[in-house]
Amino acid sequence: MPVIFRHKGYRFFFYSNEGNPREPVHVHVSRDGIDAKFWLWPEVSIAYNDGFNAKSLRELLIVVENRRHEIERVWNEHFGSAR
């Protein structure tokens, strides 16, 4: 499970086995046993949330929006071109 980066104690990552067929580009975020998943395209959106409060989700959305090209680059380096 490649970790893309860490930010304020949050771990941004994806799994090496992201389904068959593979799901579209996304990122998982985890901290203190809580996690969420964000789709990157066509716009950054929450795929699921398992415990983050609204304030944390807003902060995480901004981080993912600001770094989604980096996230997609790492995804493509790992899996090959996704879009």
Backbone as JSON Lines, residues from 0, in Angstrom:
{"i":0,"aa":"M","n":[0.85,-1.17,0.0],"ca":[0.0,0.0,0.0],"c":[0.9,1.23,0.0]}
{"i":1,"aa":"P","n":[1.12,1.8,-1.17],"ca":[2.01,2.96,-1.28],"c":[1.46,4.2,-0.57]}
{"i":2,"aa":"V","n":[2.28,4.79,0.27],"ca":[1.94,6.05,0.92],"c":[2.42,7.17,-0.01]}
{"i":3,"aa":"I","n":[1.53,8.06,-0.37],"ca":[1.86,9.13,-1.28],"c":[2.53,10.27,-0.52]}
{"i":4,"aa":"F","n":[1.91,10.67,0.6],"ca":[2.48,11.69,1.47],"c":[1.75,11.67,2.79]}
{"i":5,"aa":"R","n":[2.3,12.39,3.74],"ca":[1.68,12.59,5.05],"c":[1.49,14.08,5.26]}
{"i":6,"aa":"H","n":[0.4,14.42,5.94],"ca":[0.08,15.83,6.18],"c":[-0.61,15.93,7.53]}
{"i":7,"aa":"K","n":[-0.01,16.66,8.46],"ca":[-0.59,16.88,9.79],"c":[-1.08,15.59,10.44]}
{"i":8,"aa":"G","n":[-0.31,14.54,10.33],"ca":[-0.68,13.28,10.95],"c":[-1.58,12.39,10.11]}
{"i":9,"aa":"Y","n":[-2.08,12.89,8.98],"ca":[-2.91,12.1,8.07],"c":[-1.98,11.37,7.09]}
{"i":10,"aa":"R","n":[-2.35,10.15,6.75],"ca":[-1.61,9.37,5.77],"c":[-2.46,9.27,4.51]}
{"i":11,"aa":"F","n":[-1.91,9.69,3.38],"ca":[-2.59,9.66,2.08],"c":[-1.98,8.51,1.28]}
{"i":12,"aa":"F","n":[-2.8,7.56,0.86],"ca":[-2.28,6.34,0.25],"c":[-3.32,5.71,-0.67]}
{"i":13,"aa":"F","n":[-2.89,4.67,-1.37],"ca":[-3.82,3.81,-2.09],"c":[-3.35,2.37,-1.89]}
{"i":14,"aa":"Y","n":[-4.21,1.43,-2.23],"ca":[-3.88,0.03,-2.11],"c":[-3.3,-0.48,-3.42]}
{"i":15,"aa":"S","n":[-2.39,-1.43,-3.34],"ca":[-1.81,-1.99,-4.56],"c":[-2.82,-2.79,-5.36]}
{"i":16,"aa":"N","n":[-3.85,-3.31,-4.71],"ca":[-4.92,-4.04,-5.4],"c":[-6.18,-3.2,-5.29]}
{"i":17,"aa":"E","n":[-6.42,-2.37,-6.26],"ca":[-7.57,-1.45,-6.24],"c":[-8.72,-1.95,-7.09]}
{"i":18,"aa":"G","n":[-8.99,-3.25,-7.01],"ca":[-10.15,-3.81,-7.68],"c":[-9.82,-4.38,-9.05]}
{"i":19,"aa":"N","n":[-10.74,-5.2,-9.54],"ca":[-10.6,-5.77,-10.86],"c":[-11.98,-5.78,-11.5]}
{"i":20,"aa":"P","n":[-12.29,-4.88,-12.41],"ca":[-11.36,-3.89,-12.96],"c":[-11.01,-2.81,-11.93]}
{"i":21,"aa":"R","n":[-9.86,-2.19,-12.14],"ca":[-9.38,-1.18,-11.21],"c":[-10.33,0.01,-11.13]}
{"i":22,"aa":"E","n":[-10.54,0.49,-9.93],"ca":[-11.37,1.68,-9.73],"c":[-10.67,2.9,-10.31]}
{"i":23,"aa":"P","n":[-11.43,3.96,-10.6],"ca":[-10.8,5.21,-11.06],"c":[-9.84,5.76,-10.01]}
{"i":24,"aa":"V","n":[-9.01,6.69,-10.42],"ca":[-8.01,7.29,-9.54],"c":[-8.69,7.87,-8.3]}
{"i":25,"aa":"H","n":[-8.16,7.49,-7.15],"ca":[-8.67,7.98,-5.87],"c":[-7.57,7.88,-4.83]}
{"i":26,"aa":"V","n":[-7.83,8.41,-3.66],"ca":[-6.87,8.34,-2.56],"c":[-7.6,8.01,-1.27]}
{"i":27,"aa":"H","n":[-6.98,7.21,-0.45],"ca":[-7.47,6.9,0.89],"c":[-6.71,7.79,1.87]}
{"i":28,"aa":"V","n":[-7.39,8.21,2.92],"ca":[-6.77,9.03,3.96],"c":[-7.09,8.38,5.3]}
{"i":29,"aa":"S","n":[-6.07,8.25,6.14],"ca":[-6.25,7.6,7.42],"c":[-5.52,8.36,8.52]}
{"i":30,"aa":"R","n":[-6.13,8.33,9.71],"ca":[-5.5,8.91,10.89],"c":[-6.22,8.34,12.12]}
{"i":31,"aa":"D","n":[-5.45,7.84,13.05],"ca":[-6.0,7.35,14.32],"c":[-7.11,6.31,14.12]}
{"i":32,"aa":"G","n":[-6.96,5.44,13.14],"ca":[-7.94,4.39,12.91],"c":[-9.2,4.82,12.18]}
{"i":33,"aa":"I","n":[-9.25,6.07,11.74],"ca":[-10.39,6.61,10.98],"c":[-9.94,6.76,9.54]}
{"i":34,"aa":"D","n":[-10.83,6.5,8.59],"ca":[-10.41,6.66,7.21],"c":[-11.53,7.19,6.32]}
{"i":35,"aa":"A","n":[-11.09,7.67,5.17],"ca":[-12.0,8.18,4.15],"c":[-11.36,7.92,2.79]}
{"i":36,"aa":"K","n":[-12.18,8.02,1.76],"ca":[-11.71,7.82,0.39],"c":[-12.24,8.97,-0.45]}
{"i":37,"aa":"F","n":[-11.38,9.49,-1.32],"ca":[-11.73,10.63,-2.16],"c":[-11.49,10.28,-3.62]}
{"i":38,"aa":"W","n":[-12.51,10.54,-4.46],"ca":[-12.34,10.47,-5.91],"c":[-11.61,11.73,-6.34]}
{"i":39,"aa":"L","n":[-10.77,11.65,-7.37],"ca":[-10.03,12.82,-7.83],"c":[-10.69,13.51,-9.01]}
{"i":40,"aa":"W","n":[-11.4,12.77,-9.83],"ca":[-11.97,13.32,-11.06],"c":[-13.42,12.88,-11.21]}
{"i":41,"aa":"P","n":[-14.28,13.64,-11.85],"ca":[-14.0,14.9,-12.55],"c":[-13.75,16.06,-11.59]}
{"i":42,"aa":"E","n":[-14.19,15.92,-10.35],"ca":[-13.84,16.89,-9.32],"c":[-13.57,16.09,-8.05]}
{"i":43,"aa":"V","n":[-12.82,16.66,-7.14],"ca":[-12.54,15.97,-5.89],"c":[-13.83,15.83,-5.1]}
{"i":44,"aa":"S","n":[-14.13,14.6,-4.69],"ca":[-15.35,14.35,-3.93],"c":[-15.12,13.19,-2.97]}
{"i":45,"aa":"I","n":[-15.96,13.11,-1.96],"ca":[-15.83,12.07,-0.95],"c":[-16.53,10.81,-1.45]}
{"i":46,"aa":"A","n":[-15.79,9.71,-1.52],"ca":[-16.37,8.42,-1.88],"c":[-16.98,7.76,-0.65]}
{"i":47,"aa":"Y","n":[-16.27,7.82,0.47],"ca":[-16.83,7.37,1.75],"c":[-16.08,8.02,2.89]}
{"i":48,"aa":"N","n":[-16.71,8.05,4.03],"ca":[-16.12,8.6,5.24],"c":[-16.49,7.67,6.39]}
{"i":49,"aa":"D","n":[-15.48,7.24,7.13],"ca":[-15.72,6.34,8.25],"c":[-15.26,6.98,9.56]}
{"i":50,"aa":"G","n":[-15.78,8.2,9.83],"ca":[-15.55,8.78,11.13],"c":[-14.97,10.18,11.21]}
{"i":51,"aa":"F","n":[-14.47,10.73,10.11],"ca":[-13.96,12.1,10.18],"c":[-15.11,13.08,10.36]}
{"i":52,"aa":"N","n":[-14.89,14.12,11.16],"ca":[-15.93,15.14,11.33],"c":[-15.92,16.09,10.13]}
{"i":53,"aa":"A","n":[-16.92,16.94,10.04],"ca":[-17.09,17.83,8.88],"c":[-15.89,18.77,8.7]}
{"i":54,"aa":"K","n":[-15.36,19.28,9.8],"ca":[-14.2,20.18,9.7],"c":[-13.0,19.46,9.11]}
{"i":55,"aa":"S","n":[-12.72,18.25,9.58],"ca":[-11.61,17.48,9.04],"c":[-11.81,17.16,7.57]}
{"i":56,"aa":"L","n":[-13.03,16.79,7.2],"ca":[-13.31,16.48,5.79],"c":[-13.08,17.69,4.89]}
{"i":57,"aa":"R","n":[-13.5,18.87,5.35],"ca":[-13.26,20.09,4.54],"c":[-11.76,20.31,4.35]}
{"i":58,"aa":"E","n":[-10.99,20.14,5.43],"ca":[-9.54,20.31,5.33],"c":[-8.94,19.27,4.38]}
{"i":59,"aa":"L","n":[-9.37,18.03,4.5],"ca":[-8.85,16.98,3.64],"c":[-9.21,17.2,2.18]}
{"i":60,"aa":"L","n":[-10.43,17.66,1.91],"ca":[-10.82,17.98,0.52],"c":[-9.89,19.01,-0.08]}
{"i":61,"aa":"I","n":[-9.55,20.03,0.68],"ca":[-8.64,21.08,0.19],"c":[-7.27,20.5,-0.1]}
{"i":62,"aa":"V","n":[-6.75,19.67,0.81],"ca":[-5.44,19.06,0.6],"c":[-5.45,18.21,-0.66]}
{"i":63,"aa":"V","n":[-6.48,17.38,-0.82],"ca":[-6.56,16.52,-2.01],"c":[-6.69,17.37,-3.27]}
{"i":64,"aa":"E","n":[-7.52,18.42,-3.25],"ca":[-7.64,19.29,-4.41],"c":[-6.3,19.92,-4.77]}
{"i":65,"aa":"N","n":[-5.57,20.39,-3.77],"ca":[-4.29,21.06,-4.02],"c":[-3.21,20.1,-4.5]}
{"i":66,"aa":"R","n":[-3.35,18.82,-4.19],"ca":[-2.28,17.87,-4.51],"c":[-2.75,16.74,-5.42]}
{"i":67,"aa":"R","n":[-3.91,16.91,-6.07],"ca":[-4.44,15.8,-6.85],"c":[-3.59,15.43,-8.04]}
{"i":68,"aa":"H","n":[-2.87,16.38,-8.64],"ca":[-1.99,16.02,-9.75],"c":[-0.82,15.17,-9.26]}
{"i":69,"aa":"E","n":[-0.32,15.48,-8.09],"ca":[0.73,14.67,-7.47],"c":[0.2,13.26,-7.17]}
{"i":70,"aa":"I","n":[-1.0,13.18,-6.6],"ca":[-1.61,11.89,-6.29],"c":[-1.78,11.07,-7.57]}
{"i":71,"aa":"E","n":[-2.3,11.71,-8.61],"ca":[-2.5,11.0,-9.88],"c":[-1.16,10.57,-10.49]}
{"i":72,"aa":"R","n":[-0.14,11.39,-10.37],"ca":[1.18,11.03,-10.9],"c":[1.7,9.76,-10.22]}
{"i":73,"aa":"V","n":[1.61,9.72,-8.89],"ca":[2.09,8.55,-8.16],"c":[1.24,7.32,-8.52]}
{"i":74,"aa":"W","n":[-0.07,7.5,-8.63],"ca":[-0.96,6.41,-9.04],"c":[-0.52,5.85,-10.39]}
{"i":75,"aa":"N","n":[-0.29,6.75,-11.35],"ca":[0.1,6.32,-12.7],"c":[1.47,5.66,-12.71]}
{"i":76,"aa":"E","n":[2.38,6.14,-11.87],"ca":[3.69,5.48,-11.77],"c":[3.54,4.06,-11.24]}
{"i":77,"aa":"H","n":[2.58,3.85,-10.35],"ca":[2.38,2.53,-9.76],"c":[1.57,1.6,-10.67]}
{"i":78,"aa":"F","n":[0.48,2.09,-11.23],"ca":[-0.44,1.26,-12.01],"c":[-0.31,1.42,-13.52]}
{"i":79,"aa":"G","n":[0.25,2.52,-13.99],"ca":[0.19,2.87,-15.39],"c":[-0.88,3.91,-15.58]}
{"i":80,"aa":"S","n":[-0.95,4.52,-16.73],"ca":[-1.9,5.6,-16.98],"c":[-3.33,5.18,-16.7]}
{"i":81,"aa":"A","n":[-4.06,6.05,-15.97],"ca":[-5.43,5.72,-15.57],"c":[-6.49,6.41,-16.4]}
{"i":82,"aa":"R","n":[-6.18,7.57,-16.98],"ca":[-7.22,8.31,-17.7],"c":[-6.91,8.32,-19.17]}
